[in-house]
Amino acid sequence: MITKKSAKALLRVLAGEALAPPPIWMMRQAGRYLPEYRAVRERAGGFLDLCYSPALAAEVTLQPIRRFGFDAAILFSDILVVPDALGRRVEYREGEGPQLEPLRERGAIDALRRDQVTVRLAPVFEAAQRIAAALPAEVALIGFAGSPWTVATYMVEGRGGTEFVESRRMAYFDPERFGALIDVLTDATVEFLAGQVAAGAEVVQLFDTWAGVLSEEGFRRWSIAPTAAIVRALKARHPGLPVIGFPRGAGPRLIDYVRDTGVDAVGLDSGVPMGWAAAQLGESVALQGNLDNLVLTGGGALLEREVDRILDATRGRRLVFNLGHGILPPTPPEHVARVIARVRSAVG
Amino acid sequence: MITKKSAKALLRVLAGEALAPPPIWMMRQAGRYLPEYRAVRERAGGFLDLCYSPALAAEVTLQPIRRFGFDAAILFSDILVVPDALGRRVEYREGEGPQLEPLRERGAIDALRRDQVTVRLAPVFEAAQRIAAALPAEVALIGFAGSPWTVATYMVEGRGGTEFVESRRMAYFDPERFGALIDVLTDATVEFLAGQVAAGAEVVQLFDTWAGVLSEEGFRRWSIAPTAAIVRALKARHPGLPVIGFPRGAGPRLIDYVRDTGVDAVGLDSGVPMGWAAAQLGESVALQGNLDNLVLTGGGALLEREVDRILDATRGRRLVFNLGHGILPPTPPEHVARVIARVRSAVG
C-alpha cells in the first residue's frame, strides 16, 4: 500500500493511518431525503436522465457536501448504468424498483455491447470531472460501480430484491453461461471505474449488494473472484488506487473476502458487529460502516448510543464512519448533521 | 443437558452425541414439491384450513417420512397461526405471501386474545398427537413456532419480506409499545410450543427468519432476549426438552446467540460457512444445516460436492443435516432422496 501524505482524511485512512475522529460519508448521501435533491430530480425527467446529465449529476453530488461537509463525495450515478451501456433496456418507474428485460440466453450475453461501455458512460465521466474540479481541497471523490454478481442478478431476473432463483440457477448449474456474463461485467466494471478515476475519482467502491444470497462455493466464485480481478486490473492501471468493497450480507465470509480480494477497506452492513469485525478482519483493511439506517431516521438517544458503539468498538483501528446501507428517504437531514457532529467531537 | 439414551438419532445428537452418519431432515420437507402434498392441499380449501385440520396436517407431515425415511418429522403448521389465534386477521392468497391487518396501535396490542391461544390452537395439538402415534419408532417429532421478532414483523407490516421499516421503527423508537407486543408473543409462543410438546413433540424449533435485519442492539433485545426467555420457560416446564434456534441472517452474531439463548442446536443458513461455525460456535451446541436450497433444485455433481463439503467441515462435531432454508417448490423429489442416500453413506 502506498502511504503518501494527503490532506484528505479518507485517503489517509485508506493509506494506513487510524484517525480520530474518523472520516465520515454516508451511502446515498445524495438522495431523496434532501429537498434540494428532490428539486433537481423533478427537473431532470427520468432517473437515468439525471445520471447522464453531467451538470445535474454533479450538482446533486455536491449538495450534501455543501450542506453537511462530509469528508467524501460519492459520484451520483447508479449501478445499472452498466447494463444500460451494454445495450440492455433499463427502466425506472416511479415508486417501483428498476425493471430490465431479463437476460437468460447465451446469444444475448454474447450480443452485449462491450465496445460501447466507455462511449455510453462518457457523461458519467464528465460529471466526475466537474465534481473533482468543484470539491473543496479536503474532500475526497469516490467513484463506484455494482459488483458483477449484483449487476448480473438484476440483468438475469429483470429486477432486484427477489429470491434470485434464476440468477442463482444459472450461476450454479450453467457456470459457463453465467461466467460469460460475469466476464463481460468484470471487464465493463473495470472500464467504468478506470474512467471515473481518470476523470478525478480518488477512491472507488464496489457495491456487492446481493453477495449474501450466494452459497459458499458461489460466494467464492461469483463474488470474491470477480472482485479480486477488478481490484487487480484497477491497481495495475492506477497504482495505489484505494478500493472499498461492500459485500452486503456476507457475514462470517467477510474473513475470506478481505483476505482474498485485495480491497483496502471493507464496507460492513449493520448486521456485522463492529467489535467482531475489528477483532476478526485483520489490520490489513480499513473498516467502513455501519450505523443502522433505520436508527438514523429516528434520531434521539438511540442514535447517539449507536454512533458511540461504533466508535468505541473501533478505537485505534482504521475506520471510515458510514451507514450499514443507504440513507432512507424519510430521514430528517438534521439527524445526518447530528451524527457528523457527534463523530467529529469524538477523539481517540 | 440430559443425555438419556434414545433410539432416535436426532435426539441423540441434541443430547450430546456426534453421530456418523448424522440425522437428516429438511425444512419444508412437507410441501408443494411433493405431488402427494399438492393433492391434499387441493382438497383442504385454504392454507389455514389445512393447518387446522388435524387429519390433513398429520397426513402431510407423514408424507415425506413415508417417501424418504427422514430422521425427523416436523409438524405441518405455520408461524402465523399464532397471530391468527391471538385474533388478528391472517389471509393466504394463491401465489402471494400472507396478508395481515397491520398492527400498530397500543390498544390493538392490548386487545390481543392471549387467553385464546391454546383454545384456538387445539387442532394443531391434535395433529401433533396423531403424528406422534403414527411415527416409526426411530423418527423424532419436531414442533415449531416463529420467534416473537419474526412473527411481530408480519403483524406490524401486514406482510413478510419487506424492508421492515415499520416494525424496526417501532422496535427502536417505541420499545415500550413494541415490547408489549413481544411479551404477548413470547407468552403465546411458550404456550404454543408447550402444547405441542404435551401432544408428543420431542424437540422444538424456533424460526427467527428475519433476525438478520435487526441492528446490533436490536438483535440482543428482540431476537436473543425473547428466545432466551422461551427456552427458559419451556425447559422449566419440560426438563431436558431440546430446543433448536434458527436466527436466519444472524451472521457473526450467531456467536452471541448461541452463548446467550440456551438453545441446544443452532440452525445455520447457507450464508454461514460450516467450517467457521464448527470452529467458532463452541461444542455446547449441535449445528444444523445448511445445504443451499437452490443447489438442491439442480442436483448433479454440484449437489454432491456441497453435501460433502458440509460433512467434511463438521467431522467429529454434532451435526443435524438440513438445508439453509426451506425446500423450494420446483425441487425434484429424487434430489431429496439422493441427498439422504449420500449423507447416510458417509461414515466418520
Interface residues (C-beta under 8 A of the other chain):
Chain A: V165 R168 R169 Y172 F173 G212 V213 L214 S215 E216 E217 G218 F219 G249 A250 G251 P252 R253 L254 I255 D256 S270 G271 V272 P273 M274 W276 A277 Q280 D292 L294 V295 T297 G298 G300 L302 R305 E306 R309 L328
Chain B: V165 R168 R169 Y172 F173 G212 V213 L214 S215 E216 E217 G218 F219 G249 A250 G251 P252 R253 I255 D256 S270 G271 V272 P273 M274 W276 A277 Q280 D292 L294 V295 T297 G298 G300 L302 R305 E306 R309 L328
